[in-house]
Amino acid sequence: MSDPDPEDRDPVPTTCMRCAVGCGHLHHRVDTGYGIGSAQGDVSHPVNRGMACPRGIEESVDPDGEWLERPLIRKGSTLVATTWEDALDRAVSGLSAALERDPDGVAVLGSGQQTNEAAYALGKLARGGFGTRYYDANTTLCMASAVTAYYDAFGSDAPPCTYDDIDGAETHLVWGANPAVAHPVMFRWIAESARDDDSRLVVVDPVGTKTAGVADDHVALDLGTDLALARAVLARVLERGEVDREFVESATTGFEEVADSLPSVASAAETAGVSVETVDLLAEALSDPTLVYWGMGVNQSVQGTDTAGALIDLCLATGNLGPGTGPFSLTGQANSMGTRVCSSKGSWPGQRPFDDPAERRTVADAWGVPVDRLPDDPGPGPVGTLEAVDDGPVEAVWAVATNPVAGMPDATAVRERLEDSFLVVQDAFRTETVELADVVLPAATWGESDGTATNMERRVSRVRPAMETPPGIRTDLDIVTTVGERVVPGLFGAADPEPVFEEFAALTAGTPADLSGVSYDRLDDAGAVRWPAPDAASEGGYRYLAGADETAGRTGGDASWAFETPSGRARFSTGEHGGVAEPTDEEYPLVLTTAREADGYNTGVRSRGAATPDAPLARAHPDTLSETGLDPDADRATLGSRRGSVPVRPEADPAVPRELVWLPVHHPRTNELTLPDTDPRSDEPNFKQCAVRLRPAGADRDAVAVDAEATGDD
């Protein structure tokens, strides 16, 4: 490639797409050739004001994954390079054949790695073009339980609070999350606020995480008992007479029902494996202005929705709603919030209810499709979607910027189902899922794509390319609209990012997630705009609170509350602890949990190169390793569950509780062990707990056989 023009060498303002903090970056082109030469935080961006984490910079400039450079098609057991025309013909032919037999014959798996524009277009095609119920935007794997709990409590998705509230909180209660690793820029704000003389950081997590290591207090509950502990805390708040009765009576409903259902403090504390004194510590912490943050340790459970609801209940009961306080779920993928608003996964654009006839008509009219083409329900989530390959109706799967072979539970079964389907994979990198594909469509990634993204506090900002898309590569939006026009001619009137943004922003007008006052020009001027933004002069602040400013404090002072519920009041939940999804027994006496490493996001496709060990690191307490008969110097062991066995690299770590084994969630072998059970309301998988056994390497012949089959060894 020839040298760029001098004016093209000016830094390009964009948004980091590594995690959902939404930092503004400046990308600098290389002086010669193709690529991003350097990246830095953008001091003018209203989210991060120049701050940036090393991983976001590194993965923008020099990702370790293997790039896809040409379309590929399967010939026998081999993927071979082909032309775009040939690849598109094959993809469209396979998808169309399945659709001719049944609109639900095609499953579509999207991602929080797409821009708003690409996610909207993919949802429009899946729902309004194909008419399939088997569609998921990937956020069900991480955020669906929090989403469901927000709807239960407030009638609308997303945290009510924003980053502006972090500095005003006196207690930062981090529950089932490790933001020091997962969201380092945001965690710096939390840590700085917690260092104030009147402030504190309290962490609830079974494992001694990096976040727990700098906390004022660490509550190490038993794995899978978060709901029991949350109910114990609420019961203790009630006993201590610290319920904010004025707020509860004026702005909520359902408190007496949950109060009557609460367990005794002592029994719930025993279930959670903590002392009553520890419950007192948490109850006392909530007496100060508190932000309650939670992450995958809460959401990824068969009780995820109930547990997230119980954390919201703690905020409601103690009056911790209003500036400087509130429930704050920590979103993982960079545009997970955007897909929740615009992708038509669990609701129509703008959080229009999926089953409301009037809203369905509005969407169908906007898309120019018959209303009866829209599916009747949002589908079963990603686990149920791929289970539908077993006995129909799903015959074809289109995976866009997602890697289900590594990222979904019971991965061996996932692999087998994808092998049995016609599989189209659209990605920037060569993943485990790509290896199974019938057609591979190489897509642009950060620094090459144009559009917008929405961070976890509801701020929309621009994603801009630092260079032209390389030859042989097309953007996600271009691929989606091209396939859409071939399968459903006339569905897409616009295929460029800005008019697509204008289309979905207009479709959100008048909804709880109103973006109709946001435009590319406005984003160019402001850097980022938080929804709801119903006109060009407004943007969202603390949600559901009218007439308050940042000094209003807990419960908003004299301001009034108006929630998106039929009564206008926030609603308490009544979930009760029901035990773990897969109890241990004599054969599988240990418990597996999974979590993020510092270099792991999105199954690690940008951060793990050829040097990635074939066996994941297995952290366990020294006593656990000793009791399993492992040699202290052993560099290999076998970890098995009822679904399979994998080789691991054991590491003694006293920060991990006894009888618990910790694996990195983004290693491609980890999910061969995990349980496909899901939360009954959110469909989110139970990634965080299953029964396992740990043995010396070679002691389990079944494990050796499974390992040889998975790696292709003779």
Secondary structure as the mmCIF struct_conf table of DSSP 4:
data_model
#
loop_
_struct_conf.conf_type_id
_struct_conf.id
_struct_conf.beg_label_comp_id
_struct_conf.beg_label_asym_id
_struct_conf.beg_label_seq_id
_struct_conf.end_label_comp_id
_struct_conf.end_label_asym_id
_struct_conf.end_label_seq_id
HELX_LH_PP_P HELX_LH_PP_P1 SER A 2 ASP A 5
HELX_RH_3T_P HELX_RH_3T_P1 PRO A 6 ARG A 9
BEND BEND1 ASP A 10 ASP A 10
HELX_LH_PP_P HELX_LH_PP_P2 PRO A 11 PRO A 11
STRN STRN1 VAL A 12 THR A 15
BEND BEND2 ARG A 18 CYS A 19
TURN_TY1_P TURN_TY1_P1 ALA A 20 VAL A 21
STRN STRN2 GLY A 24 ARG A 29
BEND BEND3 ASP A 31 GLY A 35
STRN STRN3 ILE A 36 GLY A 41
TURN_TY1_P TURN_TY1_P2 VAL A 43 SER A 44
TURN_TY1_P TURN_TY1_P3 PRO A 46 GLY A 50
HELX_RH_AL_P HELX_RH_AL_P1 PRO A 54 VAL A 61
BEND BEND4 GLY A 65 GLY A 65
HELX_LH_PP_P HELX_LH_PP_P3 GLU A 66 GLU A 66
STRN STRN4 TRP A 67 TRP A 67
HELX_LH_PP_P HELX_LH_PP_P4 LEU A 68 LEU A 68
BEND BEND5 ARG A 70 ARG A 70
STRN STRN5 LEU A 72 LYS A 75
TURN_TY1_P TURN_TY1_P4 GLY A 76 SER A 77
STRN STRN6 THR A 78 ALA A 81
HELX_RH_AL_P HELX_RH_AL_P2 TRP A 84 ARG A 101
HELX_RH_3T_P HELX_RH_3T_P2 PRO A 103 GLY A 105
STRN STRN7 VAL A 106 LEU A 109
TURN_TY1_P TURN_TY1_P5 GLY A 112 GLN A 113
BEND BEND6 GLN A 114 GLN A 114
HELX_RH_AL_P HELX_RH_AL_P3 ASN A 116 GLY A 123
HELX_RH_PI_P HELX_RH_PI_P1 LYS A 124 PHE A 130
BEND BEND7 ARG A 133 ARG A 133
STRN STRN8 TYR A 135 ASP A 136
BEND BEND8 ASN A 138 ASN A 138
HELX_RH_3T_P HELX_RH_3T_P3 THR A 139 LEU A 141
TURN_TY1_P TURN_TY1_P6 CYS A 142 MET A 143
HELX_RH_AL_P HELX_RH_AL_P4 ALA A 144 PHE A 154
BEND BEND9 GLY A 155 SER A 156
BEND BEND10 ALA A 158 ALA A 158
BEND BEND11 PRO A 160 PRO A 160
HELX_RH_3T_P HELX_RH_3T_P4 TYR A 163 ASP A 165
TURN_TY1_P TURN_TY1_P7 ILE A 166 GLY A 168
BEND BEND12 GLU A 170 GLU A 170
STRN STRN9 THR A 171 TRP A 175
BEND BEND13 GLY A 176 GLY A 176
HELX_RH_AL_P HELX_RH_AL_P5 PRO A 179 ALA A 182
HELX_RH_AL_P HELX_RH_AL_P6 PRO A 184 ALA A 194
TURN_TY1_P TURN_TY1_P8 ARG A 195 ARG A 195
BEND BEND14 ASP A 196 ASP A 196
TURN_TY1_P TURN_TY1_P9 ASP A 197 ASP A 198
STRN STRN10 ARG A 200 VAL A 204
BEND BEND15 PRO A 206 VAL A 207
HELX_RH_AL_P HELX_RH_AL_P7 LYS A 210 GLY A 213
TURN_TY1_P TURN_TY1_P10 VAL A 214 VAL A 214
BEND BEND16 ASP A 216 ASP A 216
STRN STRN11 ASP A 217 VAL A 219
HELX_LH_PP_P HELX_LH_PP_P5 LEU A 221 ASP A 222
TURN_TY1_P TURN_TY1_P11 LEU A 223 GLY A 224
HELX_RH_AL_P HELX_RH_AL_P8 ASP A 226 GLU A 239
TURN_TY1_P TURN_TY1_P12 ARG A 240 GLY A 241
HELX_RH_AL_P HELX_RH_AL_P9 ARG A 245 ALA A 251
STRN STRN12 THR A 252 THR A 253
HELX_RH_AL_P HELX_RH_AL_P10 PHE A 255 SER A 261
HELX_LH_PP_P HELX_LH_PP_P6 LEU A 262 SER A 264
HELX_RH_AL_P HELX_RH_AL_P11 VAL A 265 ALA A 272
TURN_TY1_P TURN_TY1_P13 GLY A 273 GLY A 273
HELX_RH_AL_P HELX_RH_AL_P12 VAL A 276 ALA A 285
TURN_TY1_P TURN_TY1_P14 LEU A 286 SER A 287
BEND BEND17 ASP A 288 ASP A 288
STRN STRN13 THR A 290 TRP A 294
HELX_RH_AL_P HELX_RH_AL_P13 MET A 296 ASN A 299
BEND BEND18 GLN A 300 SER A 301
TURN_TY1_P TURN_TY1_P15 VAL A 302 GLN A 303
HELX_RH_AL_P HELX_RH_AL_P14 GLY A 304 ALA A 317
TURN_TY1_P TURN_TY1_P16 THR A 318 GLY A 319
STRN STRN14 GLY A 322 GLY A 322
TURN_TY1_P TURN_TY1_P17 PRO A 323 GLY A 324
STRN STRN15 THR A 325 THR A 325
STRN STRN16 GLY A 326 SER A 329
BEND BEND19 GLN A 333 GLN A 333
TURN_TY1_P TURN_TY1_P18 ALA A 334 ASN A 335
HELX_RH_AL_P HELX_RH_AL_P15 SER A 336 CYS A 342
BEND BEND20 SER A 343 SER A 343
BEND BEND21 LYS A 345 SER A 347
STRN STRN17 TRP A 348 TRP A 348
TURN_TY1_P TURN_TY1_P19 PRO A 349 GLN A 351
STRN STRN18 ARG A 352 ARG A 352
TURN_TY1_P TURN_TY1_P20 PHE A 354 ASP A 355
HELX_RH_AL_P HELX_RH_AL_P16 PRO A 357 TRP A 367
TURN_TY1_P TURN_TY1_P21 GLY A 368 GLY A 368
BEND BEND22 VAL A 369 VAL A 369
HELX_RH_3T_P HELX_RH_3T_P5 VAL A 371 ARG A 373
BEND BEND23 LEU A 374 LEU A 374
BEND BEND24 ASP A 376 ASP A 377
BEND BEND25 PRO A 380 PRO A 380
HELX_RH_AL_P HELX_RH_AL_P17 GLY A 381 GLU A 387
TURN_TY1_P TURN_TY1_P22 ALA A 388 ASP A 390
BEND BEND26 ASP A 391 PRO A 393
STRN STRN19 ALA A 396 VAL A 400
BEND BEND27 ALA A 401 ALA A 401
HELX_RH_AL_P HELX_RH_AL_P18 PRO A 404 GLY A 407
BEND BEND28 MET A 408 ASP A 410
HELX_RH_AL_P HELX_RH_AL_P19 ALA A 411 GLU A 419
TURN_TY1_P TURN_TY1_P23 ASP A 420 ASP A 420
BEND BEND29 SER A 421 SER A 421
STRN STRN20 PHE A 422 ASP A 427
BEND BEND30 ALA A 428 ALA A 428
STRN STRN21 PHE A 429 PHE A 429
TURN_TY1_P TURN_TY1_P24 GLU A 432 THR A 433
HELX_RH_3T_P HELX_RH_3T_P6 VAL A 434 LEU A 436
BEND BEND31 ASP A 438 ASP A 438
STRN STRN22 VAL A 439 PRO A 442
STRN STRN23 ALA A 443 ALA A 443
TURN_TY1_P TURN_TY1_P25 TRP A 446 GLU A 448
STRN STRN24 GLY A 451 THR A 454
TURN_TY1_P TURN_TY1_P26 MET A 456 GLU A 457
BEND BEND32 ARG A 458 ARG A 458
STRN STRN25 ARG A 459 VAL A 463
BEND BEND33 ALA A 466 MET A 467
HELX_LH_PP_P HELX_LH_PP_P7 GLU A 468 PRO A 470
TURN_TY1_P TURN_TY1_P27 PRO A 471 GLY A 472
STRN STRN26 ARG A 474 ARG A 474
HELX_RH_AL_P HELX_RH_AL_P20 ASP A 476 VAL A 487
BEND BEND34 VAL A 488 VAL A 488
TURN_TY1_P TURN_TY1_P28 PRO A 489 GLY A 490
BEND BEND35 LEU A 491 LEU A 491
BEND BEND36 GLY A 493 GLY A 493
BEND BEND37 ASP A 496 ASP A 496
HELX_RH_AL_P HELX_RH_AL_P21 PRO A 497 LEU A 507
TURN_TY1_P TURN_TY1_P29 THR A 508 GLY A 510
BEND BEND38 THR A 511 THR A 511
TURN_TY1_P TURN_TY1_P30 PRO A 512 ALA A 513
TURN_TY1_P TURN_TY1_P31 SER A 516 GLY A 517
HELX_RH_AL_P HELX_RH_AL_P22 TYR A 520 ALA A 526
BEND BEND39 GLY A 527 GLY A 527
STRN STRN27 ALA A 528 ARG A 530
BEND BEND40 TRP A 531 TRP A 531
HELX_LH_PP_P HELX_LH_PP_P8 PRO A 532 PRO A 532
BEND BEND41 ASP A 535 ASP A 535
TURN_TY1_P TURN_TY1_P32 ALA A 536 ALA A 537
BEND BEND42 TYR A 542 TYR A 542
TURN_TY1_P TURN_TY1_P33 ARG A 543 TYR A 544
STRN STRN28 LEU A 545 ALA A 546
BEND BEND43 GLY A 547 GLY A 547
TURN_TY1_P TURN_TY1_P34 GLU A 550 THR A 551
HELX_RH_3T_P HELX_RH_3T_P7 ARG A 554 GLY A 556
TURN_TY1_P TURN_TY1_P35 GLY A 557 ASP A 558
STRN STRN29 SER A 560 TRP A 561
BEND BEND44 GLU A 564 THR A 565
TURN_TY1_P TURN_TY1_P36 PRO A 566 SER A 567
BEND BEND45 GLY A 568 ARG A 569
STRN STRN30 ALA A 570 ARG A 571
BEND BEND46 ALA A 581 GLU A 582
BEND BEND47 GLU A 586 TYR A 588
STRN STRN31 LEU A 590 ALA A 595
TURN_TY1_P TURN_TY1_P37 ALA A 598 ASP A 599
BEND BEND48 TYR A 601 TYR A 601
HELX_RH_3T_P HELX_RH_3T_P8 ASN A 602 GLY A 604
TURN_TY1_P TURN_TY1_P38 VAL A 605 SER A 607
TURN_TY1_P TURN_TY1_P39 ALA A 610 ALA A 611
BEND BEND49 THR A 612 THR A 612
BEND BEND50 ASP A 614 ALA A 615
STRN STRN32 LEU A 617 ALA A 620
HELX_RH_AL_P HELX_RH_AL_P23 PRO A 622 GLU A 627
TURN_TY1_P TURN_TY1_P40 THR A 628 GLY A 629
TURN_TY1_P TURN_TY1_P41 PRO A 632 ASP A 633
BEND BEND51 ASP A 635 ASP A 635
STRN STRN33 ALA A 637 SER A 641
TURN_TY1_P TURN_TY1_P42 ARG A 642 ARG A 643
STRN STRN34 GLY A 644 ALA A 652
TURN_TY1_P TURN_TY1_P43 PRO A 654 ALA A 655
BEND BEND52 VAL A 656 VAL A 656
HELX_LH_PP_P HELX_LH_PP_P9 PRO A 657 PRO A 657
TURN_TY1_P TURN_TY1_P44 ARG A 658 GLU A 659
STRN STRN35 LEU A 660 PRO A 664
TURN_TY1_P TURN_TY1_P45 VAL A 665 HIS A 666
BEND BEND53 HIS A 667 HIS A 667
TURN_TY1_P TURN_TY1_P46 PRO A 668 ARG A 669
HELX_RH_3T_P HELX_RH_3T_P9 THR A 670 GLU A 672
BEND BEND54 LEU A 673 THR A 674
STRN STRN36 THR A 678 THR A 678
TURN_TY1_P TURN_TY1_P47 PRO A 680 SER A 682
STRN STRN37 PRO A 685 PRO A 685
TURN_TY1_P TURN_TY1_P48 PHE A 687 LYS A 688
STRN STRN38 CYS A 690 PRO A 696
TURN_TY1_P TURN_TY1_P49 ALA A 697 GLY A 698
BEND BEND55 ALA A 699 ALA A 699
HELX_RH_AL_P HELX_RH_AL_P24 ARG A 701 THR A 711
TURN_TY1_P TURN_TY1_P50 GLY A 712 GLY A 712
#
